[in-house]
């Protein structure tokens, strides 16, 4: 069994698509729209084959803000140096570094940052 994809509600679909493309070299699929529901999404595929679906639907954003849909998105990279490099890139864009880089108690090298809509991203080796 494996996770097929993770879904993430976003406010600005196009900006978040561009962000994940630029920061994580995600390949972007075709934009999907359901006009009856006012729903739009993109599937983003990463080098490893993992997929993230970013989704926008106004009424769902209210529910997400109240309930919280996930704790964080973990992005595994090739090396500690790459974690450090991504931290520098996040900071250069004015995005906050919340924790790390550090070695965790369970042996991961990680940093926790935020994307432009304040979703937590764990950068890890």
ChimeraX attribute file (.defattr): number of C-alpha atoms within 10 A of each C-alpha:
attribute: neighborCount
match mode: 1-to-1
recipient: residues
	/A:1	3
	/A:2	5
	/A:3	7
	/A:4	9
	/A:5	14
	/A:6	13
	/A:7	15
	/A:8	16
	/A:9	23
	/A:10	24
	/A:11	15
	/A:12	13
	/A:13	18
	/A:14	14
	/A:15	13
	/A:16	18
	/A:17	21
	/A:18	14
	/A:19	15
	/A:20	19
	/A:21	16
	/A:22	11
	/A:23	12
	/A:24	16
	/A:25	14
	/A:26	21
	/A:27	16
	/A:28	18
	/A:29	12
	/A:30	9
	/A:31	12
	/A:32	12
	/A:33	14
	/A:34	10
	/A:35	8
	/A:36	6
	/A:37	10
	/A:38	11
	/A:39	15
	/A:40	15
	/A:41	23
	/A:42	21
	/A:43	21
	/A:44	22
	/A:45	20
	/A:46	17
	/A:47	10
	/A:48	8
	/A:49	12
	/A:50	15
	/A:51	19
	/A:52	20
	/A:53	19
	/A:54	22
	/A:55	25
	/A:56	21
	/A:57	17
	/A:58	14
	/A:59	11
	/A:60	13
	/A:61	16
	/A:62	11
	/A:63	12
	/A:64	14
	/A:65	10
	/A:66	8
	/A:67	9
	/A:68	11
	/A:69	12
	/A:70	13
	/A:71	9
	/A:72	13
	/A:73	16
	/A:74	15
	/A:75	15
	/A:76	15
	/A:77	16
	/A:78	9
	/A:79	12
	/A:80	19
	/A:81	11
	/A:82	15
	/A:83	25
	/A:84	19
	/A:85	11
	/A:86	18
	/A:87	21
	/A:88	14
	/A:89	13
	/A:90	18
	/A:91	13
	/A:92	10
	/A:93	10
	/A:94	10
	/A:95	17
	/A:96	17
	/A:97	17
	/A:98	13
	/A:99	11
	/A:100	17
	/A:101	20
	/A:102	16
	/A:103	14
	/A:104	11
	/A:105	7
	/A:106	6
	/A:107	9
	/A:108	14
	/A:109	20
	/A:110	24
	/A:111	24
	/A:112	21
	/A:113	24
	/A:114	18
	/A:115	16
	/A:116	18
	/A:117	13
	/A:118	11
	/A:119	16
	/A:120	19
	/A:121	18
	/A:122	22
	/A:123	24
	/A:124	22
	/A:125	19
